Amino acid sequence: MRQIPLGRPSINKQEINNVVDVLKSGWLTHGQYNLILEDQIKTYFKVKHCILLNSCASALLVSLLALDLPKNSQVIIPSFTFSASANAIVLAGLKPIFAEIDLKTGNLDSKKLESFITKNTSCIMPVHFAGQSCNMTEIMKIARKHKLKVIEDSAECIGGRWKRKFAGTFGHIGCFSFWATKNITTGEGGAVITNSKRLADKIRIISAHGIPSSTLQREKQTKPWLRNAIMPGFNFRMSNLQAAVGVAQFKKLNQLNQRRRQLTHRLTKKLASIPNIITPLELTPAHHVYQMYAIRVNKINRTQFIVNLKKHGIHASVHFDPPVHQQTFYKQCAKTKLPVTDELSKTEVSLPLYPNMTLKDIDYIAKIIKKIIPSPKKLTYTRLKDFKTIFQKQGAYHANPKGFQAWFLKDNYQAIAKESNPNDVVLDIGCGEGCLGKYLKVKKLIGVDYSPAALNLCQQLYPKVYDDLLLGDLRRLETLFLAKKSFSLIICSLSLMYLIDSDLIKCLQEIYKLLKPKGYFVFTYPTVGPLRKGNKQAAELQPSVLQEKIKQVGFTITKIKPIVPFISKKTFKQYLKSKKKMTLESSYHFLGKARK
Ligand SMILES: Cc1ncc(COP(=O)(O)O)c(C=O)c1O
C-alpha cells in the first residue's frame, strides 16, 4: 500500500556532499558552514545579523533573555502553538499570557490582542502558524502604541510574507526552526535574526557559554586558549555538520516553498467539493508557505477520520491538541477562556505535505478522503477550458475576500435583496465567495459556483448563509438537476465575459425555462482587466450584445456597473484612491499580479 508520511525532508546530493566535506575536514563544531549559512540567511531576509542555534526553542529563550525584560513581566502568545513557545517564556523568568486566535488562520487575532495587554506586559510573541504570517501590520502598531518588544516565533514560517515583507523581520527579533518537517531542515536546528547589533552580540554570547569569541575566531589568535566568560551562558550552538546541511537546504528554499504551494493548490481544489472539510485559507496580503497543510473538519469524528486515513497509508496529525493553556503545567496561567483556540484545537487536522510528494500522492489523498467522507451530491465538475488557463494565471484561487466584496457590486446586491421576499427560494448562480448571499433574507438559498476555491471561501466566510453550496459548471447538464427543486428567484452573478460562450447562454435559457422563476442578472463590465486583455474575443465583445442575450433568457438586468476600462497602473491607482476598502496591493492580489 502507498505510504504517505506527514512530512519528509528533501535531501539531495548537495546536502550529502556538504556533510561528507565537513566529516573529512575534521571540523565538526561551529565552523565555516555556519558562516556561509548565516550569510545566506542575512542576504535572503535583508537583515544585519543572524545567529545559528541548535533549535528554535533555544532561539526563543535566548531572545527573551537578551531583551532583558523585567522579571515576571508578561509575554503575550497564542495558546495555539507548540509548548516550546511558552516554555521559553517561563524559563526566561517571565509569564505567558495566552491570547485568542483567529479561526480561519490559527494566528493571533490582532483585533482582540489589545484586550490582553496589562501594565505588566513587556513583549508580544506572535506565532506564524503553519507557514502563514500573522497580521504584522496590526501587531506592530499595537506593540509600538504600548511600547512592547516583539519576538516573532517563525518556526513554522520560513519565507512566508506579510505585504511582501518576510515573517520574522517585523519584530525586534525573529526565530526560525530547522526541525525535520519545517520549510528547510538541519535535523535539529534554529536561527535568530535581528537588525540590532547589541541584541545579536548578546544572543551569540549567551548561546556560547557566555564567551564573546567563537572557537573558530580564537583559532586565529596567538592565545586561542584564552576563554573569558562575561556572563553565564548555554551551549546552544549549531554544529558545522548541521550547518552544512542547512547551506544546501537554504539554496532551495524558494523552490521548496513554491512546490509546497503548488501541491497545496492542487489538494485544495480536489478537497473543495467534500462537505465538512475546510481547506486552508491564504489571507491577503499574506504569502503562505504551507509548512503544514492544516484543514478543519466539522461534524466529523476527527480521531476516526485520522485512523481511517492511516488505514490507507496516509499519516495525518493534529496541531495543536490540547492547546498550551489546557496542558498540565500551563493551566495555572490560563486566565481567560479561549473558545476560538479550543474550537480550532478540536477540529484541526494536518494532512501530509512535503515538497517531494508527487501529484499522484495528492490525488490519492483526495480520493481516499472522498471515500471516507462521501459527498451526498453527485455533481461532476469540469472546468471550461478558458477558465482554467485564465484563472490559474490570474491567481483567482487566492481571491481576497475583502477585495471581492469591494470590487463586486455591493449596491447591486443590496438592490436585489430589496426585490426578494422572505418566502423566496433562491438559486444563486455564480455565488462565488458569497457576498450576495449575505444580503438576502429568504426562505431557502442555494449557491452554485464552478470554482471550488470560491465555494470554500464562501463556506468559511458565511457558514450559515447558504442552505446548500454546490460545485457545478453551467455547461454540465448535471447542474440542471436543480430543476427538481422549485425556485422562485434566480440570481445570476456571472461576469459578462463568461457569456461569450453561446453554450452558456443556452444553458441559462434552459435553467430559466425549467424553473420559471423571476430572475436578476448582475454583472460587471468590463470584468477584471487582465482577463479581457488575455482574451481577444472578450476584449472585442460589445456589452450591449450580451445584454440583449441575457434579456432574451428572461432575466432582468438590474444594474450595469462600469468598473474600470483596462487598466493602466495609473488609472487603476486613481480608481482605487476613490475606494476606501481596497488597497492597491489587495486588488493586485485579486488580479493575480502580487504573485508575479
Ligand atoms: C511554533 C513553534 N515554535 C517553536 C518550535 C520549536 O522548534 P524546535 O523544534 O526547533 O525547537 C516549534 C516546533 O515545532 C513550533 O512549531
The ligand as an ORCA input file, in Angstrom:
! r2SCAN-3c Opt
* xyz 0 1
  C       5.545     27.442     16.751
  C       6.761     26.685     17.183
  N       7.628     27.279     17.992
  C       8.749     26.647     18.392
  C       9.039     25.379     17.974
  C      10.283     24.707     18.454
  O      11.160     24.459     17.416
  P      12.409     23.494     17.627
  O      11.920     22.097     17.473
  O      13.368     23.869     16.536
  O      12.945     23.767     18.971
  C       8.165     24.718     17.123
  C       8.475     23.373     16.673
  O       7.800     22.633     16.095
  C       6.981     25.381     16.712
  O       6.100     24.812     15.904
*
